Amino acid sequence: MYYDINMRQKFDVGDLVYCPRLKEDDQIPGLVVNKRLINNHMINPDEWVWHLDEYHCRVRFVNGDDRWVRAKWLEHVEKEKEENGRSIRTTPRTPTN
């Protein structure tokens, strides 16, 4: 399987995330500001999609904390919108040309 050199990981710099493993009061959103492999065993890491167990992200939370968090413990923040009295979750999409 071949991947493009600019392949996007599940969590990338600029993503808005939160950590559901924390207590509910501590589940605040944050912005991914860096990502790094946990073990540098890949020869060309930019050519592969990293498994969630293989990397962690530096997250800057809205309360000012900066923390390294395992990628497998993160979730993307989704927008919720209500339509016809029902809650609908939408994830922002990149425009296609």
Secondary structure by P-SEA (a helix, b strand, c coil): ccccccccccccccbbbbbcccccccbbbbbbccccccccccccccccccccccccccccccccccccccccccccbbbbbbcccbbbbbccccccc
